[in-house]
């Protein structure tokens, strides 16, 4: 749901900036911009969870970790 709102907002912003481009080109560019942001956010979240689980292994019990 949140990604859908972000994509539509990005499309709206890109439509204002590039009025001469066709709609499929604007939609494609908007999805690519949003996708790169999503991949970066997911990767950084994974690295944070991984580092916290390895560095804080002494204070956390195994029942809190999903693996």
Predicted model as a PDB file, atoms N, CA, C, CB and O in Angstrom, pLDDT in the B-factor column:
MODEL        1                                                                  
ATOM      1  N   UNK A   1       0.826  -1.191   0.000  1.00 58.00           N  
ATOM      2  CA  UNK A   1       0.000   0.000   0.000  1.00 58.00           C  
ATOM      3  C   UNK A   1       0.868   1.252   0.000  1.00 58.00           C  
ATOM      4  CB  UNK A   1      -0.939   0.000   1.205  1.00 58.00           C  
ATOM      5  O   UNK A   1       0.629   2.177  -0.776  1.00 58.00           O  
ATOM      6  N   UNK A   2       1.860   1.283   0.855  1.00 64.00           N  
ATOM      7  CA  UNK A   2       2.720   2.462   0.950  1.00 64.00           C  
ATOM      8  C   UNK A   2       3.498   2.674  -0.339  1.00 64.00           C  
ATOM      9  CB  UNK A   2       3.685   2.328   2.129  1.00 64.00           C  
ATOM     10  O   UNK A   2       3.650   3.810  -0.789  1.00 64.00           O  
ATOM     11  N   UNK A   3       3.997   1.590  -0.942  1.00 78.00           N  
ATOM     12  CA  UNK A   3       4.734   1.719  -2.194  1.00 78.00           C  
ATOM     13  C   UNK A   3       3.846   2.255  -3.310  1.00 78.00           C  
ATOM     14  CB  UNK A   3       5.325   0.375  -2.598  1.00 78.00           C  
ATOM     15  O   UNK A   3       4.313   3.017  -4.157  1.00 78.00           O  
ATOM     16  N   UNK A   4       2.588   1.871  -3.322  1.00 86.00           N  
ATOM     17  CA  UNK A   4       1.658   2.361  -4.337  1.00 86.00           C  
ATOM     18  C   UNK A   4       1.489   3.872  -4.223  1.00 86.00           C  
ATOM     19  CB  UNK A   4       0.294   1.661  -4.204  1.00 86.00           C  
ATOM     20  O   UNK A   4       1.480   4.581  -5.230  1.00 86.00           O  
ATOM     21  N   UNK A   5       1.358   4.351  -3.013  1.00 89.00           N  
ATOM     22  CA  UNK A   5       1.201   5.793  -2.800  1.00 89.00           C  
ATOM     23  C   UNK A   5       2.463   6.529  -3.215  1.00 89.00           C  
ATOM     24  CB  UNK A   5       0.869   6.096  -1.327  1.00 89.00           C  
ATOM     25  O   UNK A   5       2.392   7.593  -3.830  1.00 89.00           O  
ATOM     26  N   UNK A   6       3.611   5.969  -2.883  1.00 89.00           N  
ATOM     27  CA  UNK A   6       4.883   6.604  -3.245  1.00 89.00           C  
ATOM     28  C   UNK A   6       5.056   6.639  -4.756  1.00 89.00           C  
ATOM     29  CB  UNK A   6       6.064   5.863  -2.594  1.00 89.00           C  
ATOM     30  O   UNK A   6       5.510   7.647  -5.298  1.00 89.00           O  
ATOM     31  N   UNK A   7       4.703   5.553  -5.452  1.00 90.00           N  
ATOM     32  CA  UNK A   7       4.834   5.509  -6.914  1.00 90.00           C  
ATOM     33  C   UNK A   7       3.908   6.528  -7.560  1.00 90.00           C  
ATOM     34  CB  UNK A   7       4.526   4.095  -7.449  1.00 90.00           C  
ATOM     35  O   UNK A   7       4.327   7.254  -8.461  1.00 90.00           O  
ATOM     36  N   UNK A   8       2.658   6.596  -7.117  1.00 93.00           N  
ATOM     37  CA  UNK A   8       1.727   7.559  -7.715  1.00 93.00           C  
ATOM     38  C   UNK A   8       2.152   9.001  -7.434  1.00 93.00           C  
ATOM     39  CB  UNK A   8       0.310   7.323  -7.185  1.00 93.00           C  
ATOM     40  O   UNK A   8       1.972   9.878  -8.279  1.00 93.00           O  
ATOM     41  N   UNK A   9       2.707   9.242  -6.262  1.00 94.00           N  
ATOM     42  CA  UNK A   9       3.202  10.579  -5.952  1.00 94.00           C  
ATOM     43  C   UNK A   9       4.399  10.924  -6.834  1.00 94.00           C  
ATOM     44  CB  UNK A   9       3.586  10.681  -4.467  1.00 94.00           C  
ATOM     45  O   UNK A   9       4.521  12.058  -7.297  1.00 94.00           O  
ATOM     46  N   UNK A  10       5.277   9.960  -7.069  1.00 93.00           N  
ATOM     47  CA  UNK A  10       6.433  10.182  -7.944  1.00 93.00           C  
ATOM     48  C   UNK A  10       5.976  10.434  -9.378  1.00 93.00           C  
ATOM     49  CB  UNK A  10       7.393   8.974  -7.895  1.00 93.00           C  
ATOM     50  O   UNK A  10       6.544  11.282 -10.066  1.00 93.00           O  
ATOM     51  N   UNK A  11       4.965   9.714  -9.832  1.00 94.00           N  
ATOM     52  CA  UNK A  11       4.417   9.934 -11.182  1.00 94.00           C  
ATOM     53  C   UNK A  11       3.849  11.346 -11.290  1.00 94.00           C  
ATOM     54  CB  UNK A  11       3.316   8.883 -11.511  1.00 94.00           C  
ATOM     55  O   UNK A  11       4.065  12.039 -12.284  1.00 94.00           O  
ATOM     56  N   UNK A  12       3.128  11.759 -10.264  1.00 95.00           N  
ATOM     57  CA  UNK A  12       2.554  13.104 -10.272  1.00 95.00           C  
ATOM     58  C   UNK A  12       3.642  14.171 -10.333  1.00 95.00           C  
ATOM     59  CB  UNK A  12       1.681  13.315  -9.034  1.00 95.00           C  
ATOM     60  O   UNK A  12       3.517  15.146 -11.073  1.00 95.00           O  
ATOM     61  N   UNK A  13       4.711  13.989  -9.555  1.00 95.00           N  
ATOM     62  CA  UNK A  13       5.808  14.954  -9.577  1.00 95.00           C  
ATOM     63  C   UNK A  13       6.505  14.967 -10.930  1.00 95.00           C  
ATOM     64  CB  UNK A  13       6.814  14.639  -8.474  1.00 95.00           C  
ATOM     65  O   UNK A  13       6.828  16.033 -11.454  1.00 95.00           O  
ATOM     66  N   UNK A  14       6.739  13.785 -11.500  1.00 94.00           N  
ATOM     67  CA  UNK A  14       7.428  13.721 -12.784  1.00 94.00           C  
ATOM     68  C   UNK A  14       6.565  14.246 -13.927  1.00 94.00           C  
ATOM     69  CB  UNK A  14       7.851  12.295 -13.073  1.00 94.00           C  
ATOM     70  O   UNK A  14       7.093  14.773 -14.906  1.00 94.00           O  
ATOM     71  N   UNK A  15       5.256  14.109 -13.816  1.00 94.00           N  
ATOM     72  CA  UNK A  15       4.379  14.677 -14.841  1.00 94.00           C  
ATOM     73  C   UNK A  15       4.460  16.198 -14.848  1.00 94.00           C  
ATOM     74  CB  UNK A  15       2.931  14.230 -14.616  1.00 94.00           C  
ATOM     75  O   UNK A  15       4.392  16.824 -15.905  1.00 94.00           O  
ATOM     76  N   UNK A  16       4.604  16.785 -13.675  1.00 94.00           N  
ATOM     77  CA  UNK A  16       4.745  18.242 -13.601  1.00 94.00           C  
ATOM     78  C   UNK A  16       6.075  18.700 -14.194  1.00 94.00           C  
ATOM     79  CB  UNK A  16       4.630  18.717 -12.148  1.00 94.00           C  
ATOM     80  O   UNK A  16       6.143  19.733 -14.859  1.00 94.00           O  
ATOM     81  N   UNK A  17       7.129  17.924 -13.948  1.00 93.00           N  
ATOM     82  CA  UNK A  17       8.460  18.325 -14.411  1.00 93.00           C  
ATOM     83  C   UNK A  17       8.666  18.106 -15.905  1.00 93.00           C  
ATOM     84  CB  UNK A  17       9.513  17.567 -13.647  1.00 93.00           C  
ATOM     85  O   UNK A  17       9.351  18.896 -16.555  1.00 93.00           O  
ATOM     86  N   UNK A  18       8.094  17.065 -16.448  1.00 87.00           N  
ATOM     87  CA  UNK A  18       8.321  16.752 -17.870  1.00 87.00           C  
ATOM     88  C   UNK A  18       6.990  16.583 -18.586  1.00 87.00           C  
ATOM     89  CB  UNK A  18       9.180  15.469 -18.026  1.00 87.00           C  
ATOM     90  O   UNK A  18       6.470  15.475 -18.713  1.00 87.00           O  
ATOM     91  N   UNK A  19       6.466  17.671 -19.036  1.00 86.00           N  
ATOM     92  CA  UNK A  19       5.165  17.651 -19.714  1.00 86.00           C  
ATOM     93  C   UNK A  19       5.264  17.132 -21.146  1.00 86.00           C  
ATOM     94  CB  UNK A  19       4.561  19.045 -19.721  1.00 86.00           C  
ATOM     95  O   UNK A  19       4.259  16.694 -21.708  1.00 86.00           O  
ATOM     96  N   UNK A  20       6.443  17.170 -21.743  1.00 91.00           N  
ATOM     97  CA  UNK A  20       6.593  16.764 -23.136  1.00 91.00           C  
ATOM     98  C   UNK A  20       6.781  15.256 -23.284  1.00 91.00           C  
ATOM     99  CB  UNK A  20       7.765  17.487 -23.759  1.00 91.00           C  
ATOM    100  O   UNK A  20       6.614  14.722 -24.380  1.00 91.00           O  
ATOM    101  N   UNK A  21       7.121  14.574 -22.213  1.00 92.00           N  
ATOM    102  CA  UNK A  21       7.326  13.124 -22.275  1.00 92.00           C  
ATOM    103  C   UNK A  21       5.985  12.403 -22.315  1.00 92.00           C  
ATOM    104  CB  UNK A  21       8.159  12.636 -21.070  1.00 92.00           C  
ATOM    105  O   UNK A  21       4.977  12.905 -21.819  1.00 92.00           O  
ATOM    106  N   UNK A  22       5.996  11.227 -22.910  1.00 94.00           N  
ATOM    107  CA  UNK A  22       4.759  10.446 -22.951  1.00 94.00           C  
ATOM    108  C   UNK A  22       4.496   9.830 -21.575  1.00 94.00           C  
ATOM    109  CB  UNK A  22       4.840   9.336 -24.042  1.00 94.00           C  
ATOM    110  O   UNK A  22       5.407   9.678 -20.763  1.00 94.00           O  
ATOM    111  N   UNK A  23       3.252   9.488 -21.338  1.00 93.00           N  
ATOM    112  CA  UNK A  23       2.866   8.936 -20.045  1.00 93.00           C  
ATOM    113  C   UNK A  23       3.594   7.619 -19.731  1.00 93.00           C  
ATOM    114  CB  UNK A  23       1.361   8.715 -20.011  1.00 93.00           C  
ATOM    115  O   UNK A  23       4.057   7.451 -18.603  1.00 93.00           O  
ATOM    116  N   UNK A  24       3.715   6.675 -20.686  1.00 95.00           N  
ATOM    117  CA  UNK A  24       4.452   5.442 -20.351  1.00 95.00           C  
ATOM    118  C   UNK A  24       5.907   5.698 -19.981  1.00 95.00           C  
ATOM    119  CB  UNK A  24       4.400   4.479 -21.515  1.00 95.00           C  
ATOM    120  O   UNK A  24       6.454   4.995 -19.131  1.00 95.00           O  
ATOM    121  N   UNK A  25       6.544   6.685 -20.600  1.00 95.00           N  
ATOM    122  CA  UNK A  25       7.930   7.007 -20.248  1.00 95.00           C  
ATOM    123  C   UNK A  25       8.024   7.586 -18.837  1.00 95.00           C  
ATOM    124  CB  UNK A  25       8.521   7.997 -21.260  1.00 95.00           C  
ATOM    125  O   UNK A  25       8.940   7.261 -18.082  1.00 95.00           O  
ATOM    126  N   UNK A  26       7.075   8.439 -18.496  1.00 95.00           N  
ATOM    127  CA  UNK A  26       7.066   9.029 -17.153  1.00 95.00           C  
ATOM    128  C   UNK A  26       6.794   7.952 -16.104  1.00 95.00           C  
ATOM    129  CB  UNK A  26       6.005  10.154 -17.058  1.00 95.00           C  
ATOM    130  O   UNK A  26       7.430   7.940 -15.050  1.00 95.00           O  
ATOM    131  N   UNK A  27       5.862   7.057 -16.381  1.00 94.00           N  
ATOM    132  CA  UNK A  27       5.550   5.975 -15.439  1.00 94.00           C  
ATOM    133  C   UNK A  27       6.761   5.063 -15.270  1.00 94.00           C  
ATOM    134  CB  UNK A  27       4.324   5.159 -15.925  1.00 94.00           C  
ATOM    135  O   UNK A  27       7.085   4.671 -14.149  1.00 94.00           O  
ATOM    136  N   UNK A  28       7.430   4.722 -16.364  1.00 95.00           N  
ATOM    137  CA  UNK A  28       8.602   3.868 -16.299  1.00 95.00           C  
ATOM    138  C   UNK A  28       9.714   4.516 -15.481  1.00 95.00           C  
ATOM    139  CB  UNK A  28       9.098   3.550 -17.701  1.00 95.00           C  
ATOM    140  O   UNK A  28      10.326   3.861 -14.638  1.00 95.00           O  
ATOM    141  N   UNK A  29       9.977   5.782 -15.721  1.00 94.00           N  
ATOM    142  CA  UNK A  29      11.016   6.487 -14.973  1.00 94.00           C  
ATOM    143  C   UNK A  29      10.655   6.590 -13.492  1.00 94.00           C  
ATOM    144  CB  UNK A  29      11.237   7.886 -15.559  1.00 94.00           C  
ATOM    145  O   UNK A  29      11.523   6.448 -12.630  1.00 94.00           O  
ATOM    146  N   UNK A  30       9.399   6.831 -13.200  1.00 93.00           N  
ATOM    147  CA  UNK A  30       8.955   6.953 -11.808  1.00 93.00           C  
ATOM    148  C   UNK A  30       9.092   5.633 -11.063  1.00 93.00           C  
ATOM    149  CB  UNK A  30       7.505   7.432 -11.753  1.00 93.00           C  
ATOM    150  O   UNK A  30       9.526   5.612  -9.911  1.00 93.00           O  
ATOM    151  N   UNK A  31       8.726   4.534 -11.710  1.00 92.00           N  
ATOM    152  CA  UNK A  31       8.853   3.217 -11.072  1.00 92.00           C  
ATOM    153  C   UNK A  31      10.322   2.882 -10.844  1.00 92.00           C  
ATOM    154  CB  UNK A  31       8.182   2.121 -11.935  1.00 92.00           C  
ATOM    155  O   UNK A  31      10.676   2.338  -9.798  1.00 92.00           O  
ATOM    156  N   UNK A  32      11.179   3.200 -11.813  1.00 92.00           N  
ATOM    157  CA  UNK A  32      12.607   2.938 -11.647  1.00 92.00           C  
ATOM    158  C   UNK A  32      13.200   3.743 -10.498  1.00 92.00           C  
ATOM    159  CB  UNK A  32      13.352   3.252 -12.935  1.00 92.00           C  
ATOM    160  O   UNK A  32      14.032   3.226  -9.752  1.00 92.00           O  
ATOM    161  N   UNK A  33      12.791   4.993 -10.340  1.00 90.00           N  
ATOM    162  CA  UNK A  33      13.272   5.808  -9.233  1.00 90.00           C  
ATOM    163  C   UNK A  33      12.810   5.246  -7.893  1.00 90.00           C  
ATOM    164  CB  UNK A  33      12.797   7.249  -9.392  1.00 90.00           C  
ATOM    165  O   UNK A  33      13.579   5.206  -6.932  1.00 90.00           O  
ATOM    166  N   UNK A  34      11.571   4.819  -7.832  1.00 91.00           N  
ATOM    167  CA  UNK A  34      11.020   4.277  -6.589  1.00 91.00           C  
ATOM    168  C   UNK A  34      11.630   2.922  -6.271  1.00 91.00           C  
ATOM    169  CB  UNK A  34       9.498   4.159  -6.683  1.00 91.00           C  
ATOM    170  O   UNK A  34      11.894   2.618  -5.108  1.00 91.00           O  
ATOM    171  N   UNK A  35      11.854   2.110  -7.287  1.00 89.00           N  
ATOM    172  CA  UNK A  35      12.420   0.781  -7.086  1.00 89.00           C  
ATOM    173  C   UNK A  35      13.835   0.863  -6.535  1.00 89.00           C  
ATOM    174  CB  UNK A  35      12.413  -0.002  -8.394  1.00 89.00           C  
ATOM    175  O   UNK A  35      14.195   0.096  -5.642  1.00 89.00           O  
ATOM    176  N   UNK A  36      14.628   1.767  -7.045  1.00 86.00           N  
ATOM    177  CA  UNK A  36      15.997   1.895  -6.539  1.00 86.00           C  
ATOM    178  C   UNK A  36      15.986   2.325  -5.070  1.00 86.00           C  
ATOM    179  CB  UNK A  36      16.798   2.910  -7.389  1.00 86.00           C  
ATOM    180  O   UNK A  36      16.804   1.858  -4.278  1.00 86.00           O  
ATOM    181  N   UNK A  37      15.075   3.200  -4.716  1.00 86.00           N  
ATOM    182  CA  UNK A  37      14.965   3.622  -3.324  1.00 86.00           C  
ATOM    183  C   UNK A  37      14.526   2.471  -2.419  1.00 86.00           C  
ATOM    184  CB  UNK A  37      13.984   4.782  -3.204  1.00 86.00           C  
ATOM    185  O   UNK A  37      15.016   2.336  -1.298  1.00 86.00           O  
ATOM    186  N   UNK A  38      13.604   1.647  -2.907  1.00 87.00           N  
ATOM    187  CA  UNK A  38      13.113   0.509  -2.139  1.00 87.00           C  
ATOM    188  C   UNK A  38      14.218  -0.524  -1.935  1.00 87.00           C  
ATOM    189  CB  UNK A  38      11.909  -0.132  -2.841  1.00 87.00           C  
ATOM    190  O   UNK A  38      14.353  -1.081  -0.846  1.00 87.00           O  
ATOM    191  N   UNK A  39      15.004  -0.780  -2.973  1.00 89.00           N  
ATOM    192  CA  UNK A  39      16.103  -1.748  -2.864  1.00 89.00           C  
ATOM    193  C   UNK A  39      17.147  -1.255  -1.869  1.00 89.00           C  
ATOM    194  CB  UNK A  39      16.755  -1.993  -4.243  1.00 89.00           C  
ATOM    195  O   UNK A  39      17.635  -2.033  -1.049  1.00 89.00           O  
ATOM    196  N   UNK A  40      17.491   0.016  -1.930  1.00 91.00           N  
ATOM    197  CA  UNK A  40      18.459   0.565  -0.982  1.00 91.00           C  
ATOM    198  C   UNK A  40      17.941   0.497   0.451  1.00 91.00           C  
ATOM    199  CB  UNK A  40      18.792   2.006  -1.346  1.00 91.00           C  
ATOM    200  O   UNK A  40      18.688   0.134   1.360  1.00 91.00           O  
ATOM    201  N   UNK A  41      16.694   0.837   0.659  1.00 90.00           N  
ATOM    202  CA  UNK A  41      16.113   0.792   1.995  1.00 90.00           C  
ATOM    203  C   UNK A  41      16.077  -0.629   2.530  1.00 90.00           C  
ATOM    204  CB  UNK A  41      14.711   1.383   1.985  1.00 90.00           C  
ATOM    205  O   UNK A  41      16.408  -0.856   3.694  1.00 90.00           O  
ATOM    206  N   UNK A  42      15.684  -1.586   1.709  1.00 91.00           N  
ATOM    207  CA  UNK A  42      15.628  -2.986   2.134  1.00 91.00           C  
ATOM    208  C   UNK A  42      17.020  -3.523   2.450  1.00 91.00           C  
ATOM    209  CB  UNK A  42      14.968  -3.846   1.051  1.00 91.00           C  
ATOM    210  O   UNK A  42      17.206  -4.236   3.436  1.00 91.00           O  
ATOM    211  N   UNK A  43      17.988  -3.183   1.617  1.00 94.00           N  
ATOM    212  CA  UNK A  43      19.358  -3.638   1.853  1.00 94.00           C  
ATOM    213  C   UNK A  43      19.945  -3.080   3.127  1.00 94.00           C  
ATOM    214  CB  UNK A  43      20.235  -3.263   0.697  1.00 94.00           C  
ATOM    215  O   UNK A  43      20.586  -3.806   3.887  1.00 94.00           O  
ATOM    216  N   UNK A  44      19.735  -1.793   3.373  1.00 95.00           N  
ATOM    217  CA  UNK A  44      20.255  -1.191   4.600  1.00 95.00           C  
ATOM    218  C   UNK A  44      19.552  -1.737   5.838  1.00 95.00           C  
ATOM    219  CB  UNK A  44      20.105   0.324   4.547  1.00 95.00           C  
ATOM    220  O   UNK A  44      20.184  -1.901   6.882  1.00 95.00           O  
ATOM    221  N   UNK A  45      18.266  -2.018   5.738  1.00 94.00           N  
ATOM    222  CA  UNK A  45      17.540  -2.617   6.853  1.00 94.00           C  
ATOM    223  C   UNK A  45      18.077  -4.009   7.146  1.00 94.00           C  
ATOM    224  CB  UNK A  45      16.035  -2.676   6.551  1.00 94.00           C  
ATOM    225  O   UNK A  45      18.255  -4.377   8.307  1.00 94.00           O  
ATOM    226  N   UNK A  46      18.337  -4.788   6.093  1.00 93.00           N  
ATOM    227  CA  UNK A  46      18.889  -6.128   6.273  1.00 93.00           C  
ATOM    228  C   UNK A  46      20.266  -6.067   6.935  1.00 93.00           C  
ATOM    229  CB  UNK A  46      18.982  -6.854   4.922  1.00 93.00           C  
ATOM    230  O   UNK A  46      20.544  -6.838   7.854  1.00 93.00           O  
ATOM    231  N   UNK A  47      21.121  -5.164   6.480  1.00 93.00           N  
ATOM    232  CA  UNK A  47      22.452  -5.033   7.078  1.00 93.00           C  
ATOM    233  C   UNK A  47      22.375  -4.612   8.545  1.00 93.00           C  
ATOM    234  CB  UNK A  47      23.285  -4.023   6.292  1.00 93.00           C  
ATOM    235  O   UNK A  47      23.168  -5.075   9.365  1.00 93.00           O  
ATOM    236  N   UNK A  48      21.435  -3.746   8.875  1.00 91.00           N  
ATOM    237  CA  UNK A  48      21.268  -3.305  10.259  1.00 91.00           C  
ATOM    238  C   UNK A  48      20.819  -4.455  11.139  1.00 91.00           C  
ATOM    239  CB  UNK A  48      20.262  -2.155  10.342  1.00 91.00           C  
ATOM    240  O   UNK A  48      21.364  -4.647  12.226  1.00 91.00           O  
ATOM    241  N   UNK A  49      19.842  -5.218  10.694  1.00 88.00           N  
ATOM    242  CA  UNK A  49      19.361  -6.361  11.471  1.00 88.00           C  
ATOM    243  C   UNK A  49      20.457  -7.405  11.605  1.00 88.00           C  
ATOM    244  CB  UNK A  49      18.112  -6.979  10.819  1.00 88.00           C  
ATOM    245  O   UNK A  49      20.618  -7.999  12.672  1.00 88.00           O  
ATOM    246  N   UNK A  50      21.205  -7.636  10.547  1.00 87.00           N  
ATOM    247  CA  UNK A  50      22.289  -8.605  10.585  1.00 87.00           C  
ATOM    248  C   UNK A  50      23.380  -8.181  11.566  1.00 87.00           C  
ATOM    249  CB  UNK A  50      22.878  -8.788   9.191  1.00 87.00           C  
ATOM    250  O   UNK A  50      23.863  -9.000  12.347  1.00 87.00           O  
ATOM    251  N   UNK A  51      23.764  -6.929  11.530  1.00 86.00           N  
ATOM    252  CA  UNK A  51      24.808  -6.461  12.442  1.00 86.00           C  
ATOM    253  C   UNK A  51      24.325  -6.454  13.890  1.00 86.00           C  
ATOM    254  CB  UNK A  51      25.272  -5.062  12.042  1.00 86.00           C  
ATOM    255  O   UNK A  51      25.082  -6.803  14.795  1.00 86.00           O  
ATOM    256  N   UNK A  52      23.085  -6.065  14.114  1.00 82.00           N  
ATOM    257  CA  UNK A  52      22.562  -6.080  15.480  1.00 82.00           C  
ATOM    258  C   UNK A  52      22.445  -7.499  16.017  1.00 82.00           C  
ATOM    259  CB  UNK A  52      21.204  -5.392  15.535  1.00 82.00           C  
ATOM    260  O   UNK A  52      22.700  -7.746  17.196  1.00 82.00           O  
ATOM    261  N   UNK A  53      22.062  -8.426  15.155  1.00 78.00           N  
ATOM    262  CA  UNK A  53      21.923  -9.805  15.633  1.00 78.00           C  
ATOM    263  C   UNK A  53      23.281 -10.440  15.904  1.00 78.00           C  
ATOM    264  CB  UNK A  53      21.152 -10.645  14.615  1.00 78.00           C  
ATOM    265  O   UNK A  53      23.393 -11.286  16.791  1.00 78.00           O  
ATOM    266  N   UNK A  54      24.314 -10.052  15.163  1.00 79.00           N  
ATOM    267  CA  UNK A  54      25.633 -10.645  15.405  1.00 79.00           C  
ATOM    268  C   UNK A  54      26.366  -9.946  16.536  1.00 79.00           C  
ATOM    269  CB  UNK A  54      26.476 -10.593  14.140  1.00 79.00           C  
ATOM    270  O   UNK A  54      27.080 -10.605  17.292  1.00 79.00           O  
ATOM    271  N   UNK A  55      26.217  -8.653  16.678  1.00 78.00           N  
ATOM    272  CA  UNK A  55      26.921  -7.916  17.727  1.00 78.00           C  
ATOM    273  C   UNK A  55      26.221  -8.004  19.075  1.00 78.00           C  
ATOM    274  CB  UNK A  55      27.066  -6.470  17.329  1.00 78.00           C  
ATOM    275  O   UNK A  55      26.874  -7.949  20.117  1.00 78.00           O  
ATOM    276  N   UNK A  56      24.927  -8.137  19.064  1.00 70.00           N  
ATOM    277  CA  UNK A  56      24.166  -8.155  20.312  1.00 70.00           C  
ATOM    278  C   UNK A  56      23.705  -9.567  20.651  1.00 70.00           C  
ATOM    279  CB  UNK A  56      22.960  -7.216  20.216  1.00 70.00           C  
ATOM    280  O   UNK A  56      22.669  -9.735  21.295  1.00 70.00           O  
ATOM    281  N   UNK A  57      24.447 -10.578  20.233  1.00 64.00           N  
ATOM    282  CA  UNK A  57      24.026 -11.960  20.468  1.00 64.00           C  
ATOM    283  C   UNK A  57      24.021 -12.302  21.954  1.00 64.00           C  
ATOM    284  CB  UNK A  57      24.940 -12.925  19.719  1.00 64.00           C  
ATOM    285  O   UNK A  57      23.253 -13.164  22.381  1.00 64.00           O  
ATOM    286  N   UNK A  58      24.848 -11.655  22.735  1.00 61.00           N  
ATOM    287  CA  UNK A  58      24.906 -11.964  24.160  1.00 61.00           C  
ATOM    288  C   UNK A  58      23.725 -11.453  24.941  1.00 61.00           C  
ATOM    289  CB  UNK A  58      26.144 -11.409  24.743  1.00 61.00           C  
ATOM    290  O   UNK A  58      23.349 -12.052  25.949  1.00 61.00           O  
ATOM    291  N   UNK A  59      23.127 -10.359  24.506  1.00 62.00           N  
ATOM    292  CA  UNK A  59      22.029  -9.778  25.283  1.00 62.00           C  
ATOM    293  C   UNK A  59      20.651 -10.227  24.785  1.00 62.00           C  
ATOM    294  CB  UNK A  59      22.115  -8.262  25.239  1.00 62.00           C  
ATOM    295  O   UNK A  59      19.658 -10.070  25.495  1.00 62.00           O  
ATOM    296  N   UNK A  60      20.584 -10.772  23.599  1.00 57.00           N  
ATOM    297  CA  UNK A  60      19.302 -11.203  23.035  1.00 57.00           C  
ATOM    298  C   UNK A  60      19.199 -12.712  23.080  1.00 57.00           C  
ATOM    299  CB  UNK A  60      19.136 -10.701  21.589  1.00 57.00           C  
ATOM    300  O   UNK A  60      20.183 -13.419  22.862  1.00 57.00           O  
ATOM    301  N   UNK A  61      18.017 -13.196  23.361  1.00 57.00           N  
ATOM    302  CA  UNK A  61      17.824 -14.645  23.346  1.00 57.00           C  
ATOM    303  C   UNK A  61      17.483 -15.101  21.957  1.00 57.00           C  
ATOM    304  CB  UNK A  61      16.731 -15.068  24.325  1.00 57.00           C  
ATOM    305  O   UNK A  61      17.096 -14.290  21.116  1.00 57.00           O  
ATOM    306  N   UNK A  62      17.615 -16.373  21.698  1.00 56.00           N  
ATOM    307  CA  UNK A  62      17.354 -16.931  20.365  1.00 56.00           C  
ATOM    308  C   UNK A  62      15.883 -16.843  19.997  1.00 56.00           C  
ATOM    309  CB  UNK A  62      17.812 -18.382  20.299  1.00 56.00           C  
ATOM    310  O   UNK A  62      15.552 -16.907  18.813  1.00 56.00           O  
ATOM    311  N   UNK A  63      15.001 -16.701  20.953  1.00 57.00           N  
ATOM    312  CA  UNK A  63      13.574 -16.644  20.636  1.00 57.00           C  
ATOM    313  C   UNK A  63      13.192 -15.326  19.961  1.00 57.00           C  
ATOM    314  CB  UNK A  63      12.748 -16.833  21.905  1.00 57.00           C  
ATOM    315  O   UNK A  63      12.128 -15.251  19.345  1.00 57.00           O  
ATOM    316  N   UNK A  64      14.014 -14.294  20.054  1.00 59.00           N  
ATOM    317  CA  UNK A  64      13.703 -13.021  19.435  1.00 59.00           C  
ATOM    318  C   UNK A  64      14.105 -12.963  17.970  1.00 59.00           C  
ATOM    319  CB  UNK A  64      14.375 -11.918  20.185  1.00 59.00           C  
ATOM    320  O   UNK A  64      13.598 -12.126  17.222  1.00 59.00           O  
ATOM    321  N   UNK A  65      15.002 -13.834  17.554  1.00 56.00           N  
ATOM    322  CA  UNK A  65      15.484 -13.815  16.187  1.00 56.00           C  
ATOM    323  C   UNK A  65      14.670 -14.776  15.325  1.00 56.00           C  
ATOM    324  CB  UNK A  65      16.973 -14.177  16.139  1.00 56.00           C  
ATOM    325  O   UNK A  65      14.297 -15.858  15.778  1.00 56.00           O  
ATOM    326  N   UNK A  66      14.396 -14.381  14.085  1.00 61.00           N  
ATOM    327  CA  UNK A  66      13.550 -15.220  13.233  1.00 61.00           C  
ATOM    328  C   UNK A  66      14.275 -16.455  12.684  1.00 61.00           C  
ATOM    329  CB  UNK A  66      13.023 -14.399  12.082  1.00 61.00           C  
ATOM    330  O   UNK A  66      13.610 -17.325  12.122  1.00 61.00           O  
ATOM    331  N   UNK A  67      15.589 -16.578  12.816  1.00 59.00           N  
ATOM    332  CA  UNK A  67      16.285 -17.742  12.287  1.00 59.00           C  
ATOM    333  C   UNK A  67      16.934 -18.559  13.354  1.00 59.00           C  
ATOM    334  CB  UNK A  67      17.304 -17.328  11.302  1.00 59.00           C  
ATOM    335  O   UNK A  67      17.561 -19.576  13.056  1.00 59.00           O  
TER     336      UNK A  67                                                      
ENDMDL                                                                          
END                                                                             
